[in-house]
Amino acid sequence: MLSRMDTRPPADRRSTPYAARVEFVVELASHLHAYGTTAQRLEGALVSVASKLGLQCEPWSNPTGMILTFREYGQRPGVQDITRVIRLSPGENDLSRLSEADRIADAVLDGSMDLDAGFAALRALDRPPTRRARALQVFAYMLSAGALAGLLRLPWLDIGVAAVNGLLLGLLVQLAERRPRTKEALEAIAATVAAFVVLGVAALVAPLNQNTVIIASLIVLLPGLALTNAVNELTSQHLVSGTARFAGAATTVLKLAVGVVVAVYCMRLLGLEPQVRAWRPQPEWMEWVALALSAFAFALLFRAARRDVPVVMLAAAGGYLISRFAGEQWGHQAGIFLAALAVTAAGNAFARWAHRPGAIVRLPGIIMLVPGSTSLRGLLTLLQQQDMEAGQDALLTVLNILAALIAGLLFGNLLLPTRRNL
């Protein structure tokens, strides 16, 4: 589907009704957008698919919608143009459905599935998640929060508090899915709940690594991947989409910080004083166990298909380990750059030879490298200490991480170019 080679339209597609071909591409576009595909990859995929269906497509994508203009291949502009304006919610990463949408498009293009069957198969992907799937997502929130705390080698109490917060956040996210008004303020509410639990335990039970536990609790809501995708879009000259995505990510960080500050202020009104400590007592083996659990949690969070879970786990663990060991040798930024480069090249290789979306490798591979936790920690430090210098240091750290990540993504694509857009 998403090959960059041979974009000439097959002759047998001309017999298929023009409107039917357009509707199939529109349906495919809506699904790819819903599964978190970035603007440059989405637009490249649509142009390739439309061309093979005998259509010329001019797509324009942003995080909350698309404008698609179609005409028959070879027709002059304005003769039989169809323009569709589609309003969409920001996409969420769903590797299983992304892979299935890719398979359906490939089947339609190679003739093993007709357009009507392909359209119906895409529509079937819209089925609501089952109770089991919802429960797995809640479990993944809990596991990711606790595993990240373990990866940081925090005390057992800190790990337990982070895991409980992850469970509460998972339940809150499922509740917000059914309540649009709650969903608008989800990040602020989640941060308030998580901070209340952490501050309450630190004030009434035992000292905690306060900000670190809060960040571990909120790890799934942090917009590090969105920040990375935004800068990636900007560097590929998708300026509107990149700017909008960057603004959305910055707003998410702000809402999380506001939620934490609200909890801190309320605790002060109640006269409770949390006890803070900086203590990392866990042995080295704990980090390896936590890494395996984190990788599994991200496989669940990205909704990977069962057959892809080992690949996703290997990519997530590989990205982290390359970053860590290379960083120890040549510096933190160099480690992130090399990890991003290796993961991008591996994703392109997977897409090229397995004929499946490279996102199955690429997304989990960079998830532990993105600067979401650093951006929130910097903003919390700025708000708590009212220290502009600390805020500037955090901003520079985020920029350095983003620069290393984007450089790795760009050079990874040069090292092994992909033949598929996803």
Buried (B, 14 or more C-beta within 10 A) or exposed (E): BBBEEEEEBBEEBEEBEBEEBBBBBBBBBBBBBBBBBBBBBBBBBBBBBBBBBBBBBBBBBBBBBBEBBBBBBEBEEEEEBBEBEBEBEBBEBBBBBBBBBBBBBBBBBEEEBEBEEBBEBBEEBEEEBEEEEBEBBBBBBBBBBBBBBBBBBBBEBBBBBBBBBBBBBBBBBBEBBEEEEBBEBBBBBBBBBBBBBBBBBBBEEEBBBBBBBBBBBBBBBBBBBBBBBBBBBBBBEBEBBBBBBBEBBBEBBBBBBBBBBBBBEBBEEEEEEBBEEEEEEBEEEBBBEBBEBBBBBBBBBBBBBEEBBEBBBBBBBBBBBBBBEBBEEEEBBBBBBBBBBBBBBBBBBBBBEEBBBBBBBBBBBBBBBBBBBBBBBBBBBBBBEEEEEBBEBBBEBBEBBBBBBBBBBBBBBEBBEBBBBB
